[in-house]
């Protein structure tokens, strides 16, 4: 049973921390008529050096993910990911693809917090995840107060093909707190965890727990840039990981419309 829990948590971490899209999602969606192109780059400086499930070790593995997100309505977007990987015992390879529709509460509701919900479904090659077909539901709650920003993603994950199918739903919470120290530069802390199956969580030492100090730079309303270096707090977590996200919004086709207030 203990081995099964550890395998489950390792697979859950691959979804939550990803090593592909290490990101705490804000509630804002891509505006109608705009397309967001993002590149997620993550490098595991110190990770696993051996596995017993046929996947590649994470030590010195680089992950590059291209994400394209289209805003269809002021409250609805769809994102598509292509995962690639290099190192960890292999050359540059295709690792998988996911699709992610998302809805958000419109501004006209005048809620005290930002609120949205994404559903991410897709495939990863067995070389990179023993659980090849997975579904993730990610509620998103955030709040901007002056220069301070808080965001919480209580993510739920479910495997449909792989050794973790019998484990049911796994809770993988993410959290971010940041503060605008300068006009265009914010510093903060991101947290990524995988606690295990609901409702019987695994012991803390067997959970995935990672903390990443980050920097966000504001290059303009159509740009996104995030960089961080994270450390794992448990023996089952990669010990040191570097991550970067760079994104740009473009207007293709129909002219972008401003969100309705």
N, C-alpha and C positions, 0 to 999 in steps of 0.2 A: 504493500500500500504506500509506504514512504517513497519508493522509487517512482510509483505512478504519479504521486503528487509532485515530485521534483520535475518529471518530464512534462507534466501539465503546465507547471509554472514557467518552465523554460519556453514552451510554445506560446503561452500567454504573453510573456515578455516580448517575444518576437513580434506580436501584434501591437502591444501597448507602447513599448519603447521603440519597437520596430527595428531599430537600427536602420530603418528606411525613411520613416517620416517621424522624427523625434520632435514633436510639436504639441503644445497646448493650444487648442483651437479657441479663438475668440468668436463671439456670437455674430459679428458682422459678416455678411455674405457679399459675393461679387455683384456689383450693380447690374441691372438689366442692360443687355446689349454690350457688356464688356467681357473680355476673356483674360484670365489670369494665368500667366506662365511662371511656374516656380521650379527651382532646382534645389533638392535637398541633398546635402553631402554630409556623410557621417563616417568617421574613422575610429575603430576600436583600437586604442593604444595598448591596452592590457585587457584581454578577455580569455575565453576558454581556449585551451590548446588541444583538447581532444573531446570527442563526443561518443556516445554509445547508441545513437539512433540513426546514423548514416548521414547526418548533416555536417556541413563544413564548420570547423572551429571558428569562433569569432575573432580570435587574436590576430591583429594586424589586417583585419578585413575592412575594405572600403565599400561603402554603399552609396550609389548615386541614383536618385529618383527624380524623374521628370513628372511634373503634375500640371495638367491643363484643366482649368475650371471655367465654366461658362455660366454667366448670370442670365437666366431665362425670364425671371420676374424680379421685382424688388424684394421678394421674400423667398425665392427658390433658385438654387444653383445645382450644377452637376460637375463633379470632378472625376478625372480619370488619371490613374497612376501607372507608370512603367518603372519597375524596380530593376536595377542592375547591381552587380557585385564584382569585386576583384580582390584577390588575395585570399588568405585563409586556406591555402592549398590549391587554389584554382586561378585561372586567368580571368579576363573580363567576360562576364556572362550575363545573360538575361535571367532574372530571378523570379519574376511574376508580374501580375497586373491586378489592380483593384478599380472598382467604380464606386463613387460616393455621392449620392444625391443628398441635398440638405435643404431644410426649410427653417425659416426664422420668424420670430414674432415681429410684425411690421411696426414702424415707428408710431403709426396712428393709434396703437394700443396704449401708448404712454405708460409702459411698464417701468417700475423703478430699477430694473436690471435688464441687461441684454439677455436674450433667450433664443436658443436655436437647437436643432436636433439633426444629427447626420447619421446616415446608415451606410457603412462601408462593407462591400462584399467582394471577394475575389480569390485568386489562386496564387500560390507560391510553389515553386519547384521543390521536390523532396530534398534536394541537396541543401536547401536553405531553411526549410521548415518541415518538420515531420507532419504537422497539420497543414494539409495542402489547400483545403477549401474552408474559409472562415467567414463569419459575419460579426460585425462590430456595430453596436448602437452607442452613440456618444451624445448624451445631453450636454449642453454648453450653457453655463451661466457666467456672466461677467459684469463688472462695474468699474467705471472710471470716476474717480473722485479727485478733482484737481489734477495734480501730477501723478497721483497714485492709481495703479490699475491692479485689479484682482480678477482671477478667472479660475473656474472649477469645471472639470470634465469627469464626472463619475461614469467611466466607460464600462460597458458590458460586452463581453466577448463570448462567442459560441463557435465550436468546431463542428464541421459537417463531414469531414473526411480526414482521418488520422487518429493517432492514439488517444487524443483527448476528447473524443466524441462522448464517451460515457461520463465524463466529468461535468457535463452540463454547462451552466453559465458561470463565467469567471469575472470578478470585479477587478478592474484596472484603473484606479483613480489617477488623474493628472491635476496638477495645480500650478498656478503661476501668480507671483506677486512682483510688481516692478514699480519703479519710481523714476520720473523724468528729472534727472540731475541737471542736465543742460537742455537747451531749447529743442534740440533734435536728437538727443541721446538719452536713453533710459537704461538703467541697470536693474536686474532682478534675479529671482531664483525660481527655477522650474523644478517640479517634482514629478517623477514617473514611478508608478508602483503596479504590482500585480499581487493581489492578496490571496488569490485562490478561489476555489469553488464557493458559490453562495448556497447556503448560509454558513457552512463550516469552513472558515478560513484556515489556511495553513499556519504553523508556528512561524513567528517572525523571522527566525534564521533561515527558513525555507522560502520566504517571500522574495519578490523582486522589489528592490528599493534603490532608486537613483536620484541624486540631487545635482542640478546643473545650474551654476551661476551663468547668467546670460547678459548680453548687451544687444539692444535694439537701436538701430539708426534710422531716422526718418529722412529719406531722400525726397519726399514728396508724397502726395496722396495716392499716386499710382505705383509706388514702390514699397517693397518689403525687404528688410534685411535683419537677420538674427544670427548671433554667433554665441557659442557656449562650450564649456569644458566641464564634463560631469564625472562624478565619482559614485561607485556602487557602495551601498551600506551593508550588504549581506554577502555571504559567500557564494550564493547562486547568481549574483549580478555581475556583469562586466565591470571591472575595477576602474577603468578610465576610458572616456569616450569624448571625442571632439565632434561638434556638429555645427552646420551652417545652413541657413535658408536664405535664398535670394529670389525675389519675385518681382514681376512687372505686369501691370494691367494694360491691355490694349483694347482699342475699339475696332471691331471687325463687323462688317455688314451693317445692320441697323444701328443708328446713332444711339449711344448710351443715354438713358434717362435718369434723372436724379430721383432718389427714393422719395416716395410720398410721405409727407409728414403726418 
